[in-house]
């Protein structure tokens, strides 16, 4: 079969879907990656994927740009002749689904990988997004969600008629790659790994760092992640550099080897406003690190307060700083027990083999000749 994976960046395909790609290739499927071109595109080709670049403005609502994206996807979809389209993130999900159903009777499996910025606001952008989802997702065959809260909220607002739905454990975690490894020395070290966006809680992390450093504690705060130049909610490179220069945090950029940075940290932190199922917490947990995160959907699926880490209040600097200080003052044995609990929790519930198996099962089902095809092409723009 020909399986197309459509996401908003080649980096995303390579870092989050690699094991799914390997499983598809190993069973003899042809895998097509469709995403904006970046330095990871060549790595996808080296893995054995066909690669089709598609320019994409990943944020904002611009009718002209979005219509151009739809036409580009239709053109690519006609060319690749895939049997299955796997869509991830907002715009590939919406416009990719319409393109797939316009082109032919391929199966469409969508992944709502966190409701993110759009769904934590209550404005016209949310209203537009809901309408777009309603008109497109009714043509999908199946929708994966990454936590039950996202599924409940999405279906309450969108309620697309037609596709079946289920919850999977995010992108899963490869616990063979992420295993207990410690390279800590000197300062007690916190690590936050996230895109440098407001809703990831980056500002709260920095301000909590100011509070703890103001108390004279011997502590280091690392920040690792991509600075998003075009995102509407991005924090500028100049601001991050200022924090770095002030020595409030140490910004370490981006890396393919995040496990090397987790090894240097005592605790992994994510004060996000909302998540699907955060990869950074899964990775930290798999490496037996205690966690600190906001008590919000996605994060609280991984962090069980007092067991695998500590939860703090959403968008609350004082609550975050308090959780960090409490974690510092735990004994080594107490933190070690939390870290081991975290690793066992993610191995039991979030292993990436579960995700791969779910995808293979759905792909097999929706490409079976015995599976009824209910969606008609003429309905797409009706």
C-alpha positions in Angstrom: 0.0 0.0 0.0 0.9 3.6 -0.4 0.6 5.5 2.9 0.9 9.3 3.0 1.9 11.2 6.2 0.9 14.8 6.1 2.2 17.2 8.8 3.2 20.9 9.2 6.9 20.3 9.3 9.5 17.6 8.2 11.0 17.9 11.6 7.7 16.8 13.1 7.5 13.8 10.7 11.0 12.7 11.5 11.0 13.2 15.3 7.5 12.1 16.1 6.5 9.5 13.4 9.8 7.7 12.8 8.8 4.4 14.4 5.5 4.3 12.5 7.4 5.0 9.3 9.8 2.1 10.1 6.9 -0.3 10.8 5.2 0.6 7.6 8.3 0.2 5.5 9.2 -3.1 7.2 5.9 -4.6 6.2 6.4 -3.5 2.6 4.3 -0.3 2.4 5.5 2.7 0.5 5.6 5.8 2.7 5.1 9.3 1.3 5.9 12.3 3.5 4.2 15.6 2.6 5.3 18.6 4.6 7.1 21.9 4.3 10.8 21.4 3.4 13.4 21.8 6.1 16.7 20.2 7.1 14.9 17.0 8.1 13.4 16.4 4.7 16.6 14.7 3.5 16.6 12.4 6.5 13.1 11.2 5.6 14.3 10.4 2.1 17.3 8.6 3.6 14.9 6.5 5.7 13.1 5.4 2.5 10.3 7.8 2.2 9.1 9.6 -0.9 9.1 13.3 -0.1 6.8 16.0 -1.5 7.3 19.6 -0.2 4.3 21.8 0.4 4.6 25.4 1.5 2.3 26.0 4.5 1.5 28.9 6.8 1.0 26.8 9.9 -0.7 29.5 12.0 -3.3 32.2 11.5 -6.4 32.4 9.3 -5.7 33.8 5.9 -8.4 32.6 3.4 -6.2 33.2 0.3 -3.2 31.3 1.7 -5.4 28.5 3.0 -7.2 28.1 -0.3 -3.7 27.9 -2.0 -2.8 25.2 0.5 -5.9 23.3 -0.4 -5.1 23.5 -4.1 -1.5 22.5 -3.6 -2.6 19.5 -1.6 -5.1 18.4 -4.2 -2.3 18.6 -6.9 0.1 16.6 -4.7 -2.6 14.1 -3.7 -3.5 13.5 -7.4 0.2 12.8 -8.1 1.0 10.4 -5.2 -2.1 8.2 -5.5 -2.0 7.1 -1.9 -4.3 4.4 -0.4 -4.3 6.1 3.0 -3.7 9.6 4.2 -2.6 10.2 7.7 -3.1 13.8 8.7 -1.6 15.5 11.8 -1.9 19.1 13.1 -4.6 21.6 12.3 -4.2 22.7 8.7 -3.1 19.3 7.2 -6.1 17.8 9.1 -8.6 20.3 7.7 -7.4 20.9 4.2 -5.8 17.5 3.7 -9.1 15.8 4.5 -10.9 17.9 1.9 -8.1 17.3 -0.7 -8.2 13.6 -0.1 -11.9 13.3 -0.6 -11.8 15.5 -3.6 -9.2 13.3 -5.3 -10.4 9.9 -4.6 -11.6 7.1 -2.3 -8.4 6.8 -0.2 -8.9 6.2 3.5 -8.4 9.2 5.8 -7.1 8.9 9.4 -6.7 12.2 11.3 -4.8 12.8 14.5 -5.9 15.7 16.7 -2.5 16.0 18.5 -3.6 18.6 21.1 -6.1 21.4 20.7 -3.5 24.0 21.5 -3.8 27.8 21.0 -7.1 27.9 19.1 -9.1 26.0 21.7 -7.8 27.8 24.8 -9.2 31.1 23.4 -12.8 32.2 23.1 -12.9 34.4 20.1 -13.6 34.5 16.3 -10.6 32.3 15.6 -12.2 29.5 17.6 -15.5 30.0 15.8 -13.8 29.8 12.4 -11.8 26.8 13.4 -14.9 25.0 14.6 -16.7 25.6 11.3 -13.7 24.4 9.3 -13.4 21.3 11.4 -17.1 20.6 11.0 -17.0 20.9 7.2 -13.8 18.8 6.7 -13.7 16.1 9.4 -17.0 14.6 8.5 -15.1 13.2 5.5 -12.5 11.4 7.6 -12.8 7.7 8.4 -11.3 7.8 11.8 -10.0 10.5 14.3 -7.4 9.8 16.9 -7.2 12.0 20.0 -4.3 12.1 22.5 -6.3 12.4 25.7 -10.0 12.0 26.7 -10.4 15.7 27.6 -9.5 16.8 24.1 -11.9 14.2 22.6 -14.7 15.4 24.8 -14.1 19.1 24.1 -13.6 18.6 20.4 -16.7 16.5 19.9 -18.8 18.9 22.0 -17.8 21.8 19.7 -17.4 20.1 16.3 -19.3 16.8 16.5 -18.5 15.7 13.0 -20.9 13.1 11.7 -19.3 10.1 10.1 -15.8 9.2 11.4 -15.2 6.9 14.3 -13.0 8.1 17.1 -10.6 6.8 19.7 -7.9 7.8 22.1 -4.2 6.8 21.7 -1.2 7.6 24.0 0.1 10.6 22.0 3.1 9.8 19.9 4.1 7.2 22.5 7.6 6.9 23.9 10.5 4.7 22.8 11.7 3.6 26.2 14.7 1.8 24.7 16.1 5.1 23.4 15.0 7.0 26.5 16.3 5.1 29.5 17.7 6.2 32.9 21.0 8.1 32.3 22.5 10.6 34.7 25.1 13.2 33.9 24.2 15.7 36.6 26.9 17.7 38.5 27.1 20.9 40.4 23.9 23.0 40.3 20.5 21.5 40.8 19.1 21.7 37.3 15.6 22.1 35.9 15.0 21.5 32.2 12.1 22.8 30.1 11.8 21.4 26.5 9.2 23.1 24.3 8.6 25.3 21.4 9.2 28.9 22.5 5.5 29.9 22.6 3.5 31.8 25.2 1.0 28.9 25.7 3.8 26.5 26.6 4.3 28.4 29.8 7.8 29.7 28.9 7.2 33.1 30.5 6.0 31.4 33.7 9.1 29.2 33.7 11.4 32.2 33.4 9.6 34.2 36.1 9.6 31.2 38.5 13.4 31.0 37.8 13.7 34.6 38.9 11.9 33.9 42.1 14.1 30.9 43.1 17.3 32.7 42.0 16.2 35.7 44.0 16.2 33.4 47.1 19.9 32.7 46.5 19.3 29.0 45.7 22.1 27.2 43.9 20.0 26.2 40.8 20.2 26.2 37.0 17.3 26.6 34.6 17.8 25.2 31.1 15.4 26.0 28.2 15.6 23.9 25.0 13.4 24.4 22.0 12.7 25.9 18.6 12.1 29.7 18.4 9.1 30.0 16.1 9.6 33.1 14.0 6.2 33.0 12.2 3.9 31.8 15.0 1.3 34.3 16.3 2.1 33.4 19.9 5.9 33.1 19.5 8.3 34.7 22.0 11.0 36.6 20.1 14.6 35.5 19.8 15.6 38.9 21.3 13.5 38.2 24.4 15.0 34.8 24.8 18.5 36.2 24.4 17.8 38.8 27.0 16.8 36.2 29.5 19.9 34.2 28.6 22.2 37.3 29.0 20.6 38.1 32.4 21.5 34.5 33.4 17.9 33.9 34.5 17.8 30.8 32.2 20.3 29.2 29.9 18.9 28.8 26.4 20.5 25.8 24.7 18.8 26.0 21.3 17.5 22.8 19.5 18.9 19.3 19.2 18.2 15.9 17.8 19.6 14.4 21.0 17.3 15.7 23.7 18.2 12.7 25.9 21.6 14.2 26.4 20.1 17.3 27.9 17.6 15.3 30.0 20.6 13.4 31.4 22.0 16.7 32.7 18.8 17.6 34.5 17.4 16.6 37.9 13.8 17.5 37.0 11.8 18.1 33.7 9.3 20.9 33.7 6.4 21.8 31.4 4.0 24.6 32.7 1.9 24.5 29.5 -1.6 25.8 29.2 -2.9 22.7 27.4 -1.4 19.7 25.7 -2.4 16.6 23.7 0.1 14.3 25.3 3.4 16.1 25.8 6.4 14.3 24.4 8.8 16.1 26.6 7.1 14.7 29.8 7.1 11.2 28.3 10.8 11.5 27.5 11.7 12.9 30.9 9.7 10.2 32.7 11.2 7.4 30.6 14.6 8.6 31.8 13.4 8.3 35.4 13.1 12.1 36.0 10.5 13.5 38.3 8.3 15.9 36.5 6.6 19.3 37.2 3.7 20.3 35.0 0.5 22.3 34.9 -2.7 20.6 36.1 -4.2 20.7 32.6 -5.4 18.1 30.1 -2.5 16.2 28.6 0.0 17.1 31.3 -2.0 15.5 34.1 -2.2 12.3 32.2 1.6 11.9 32.7 2.1 13.7 36.0 0.3 12.2 39.0 0.8 14.6 41.8 3.1 13.3 44.5 3.7 10.0 42.6 5.5 10.8 39.3 6.1 14.5 40.1 4.2 17.6 41.1 1.4 19.5 39.5 1.1 23.3 39.7 -1.7 25.7 38.8 -2.0 26.8 35.2 -0.5 30.2 34.4 0.5 30.7 38.0 4.2 31.7 38.5 4.0 31.4 42.3 2.5 27.9 42.2 5.2 26.8 39.7 8.0 28.3 41.8 6.6 26.6 44.9 6.5 23.2 43.1 10.1 23.7 42.0 11.3 24.6 45.5 9.5 21.7 47.0 11.1 19.4 44.5 14.6 20.8 45.3 14.0 20.2 49.0 12.9 16.6 48.6 15.6 14.0 49.5 17.5 12.3 46.7 15.6 9.1 47.6 12.3 10.8 47.3 13.1 12.3 43.9 14.5 8.9 42.7 11.3 7.2 43.7 9.2 9.7 41.8 11.5 9.2 38.8 11.2 5.4 38.9 7.4 5.7 39.3 7.3 8.0 36.2 9.3 5.5 34.1 7.1 2.6 35.0 4.0 4.7 34.4 5.0 5.6 30.8 6.3 2.2 29.9 3.0 0.7 31.0 0.6 3.2 29.4 2.5 5.2 26.7 4.9 2.9 24.9 5.1 3.8 21.3 4.4 0.3 20.2 0.8 0.9 21.3 0.5 3.8 18.9 2.1 2.0 16.0 -0.2 -1.0 16.5 -3.3 1.2 16.6 -2.3 2.9 13.4 -1.6 -0.4 11.6 -5.0 -1.8 12.8 -6.9 1.2 11.5 -5.0 1.2 8.2 -5.8 -2.4 7.6 -9.4 -2.0 8.5 -10.1 1.1 6.4 -8.3 -0.4 3.3 -10.1 -3.7 3.6 -12.5 -4.5 0.7 -15.1 -5.5 3.4 -15.1 -2.1 5.1 -18.0 0.0 3.9 -17.1 3.4 2.3 -19.7 5.9 3.3 -18.4 9.2 2.1 -19.1 10.5 -1.4 -16.8 12.8 -3.3 -19.5 15.1 -4.6 -20.4 16.0 -1.0 -17.0 17.6 -0.2 -17.9 21.1 -1.4 -21.6 20.6 -1.0 
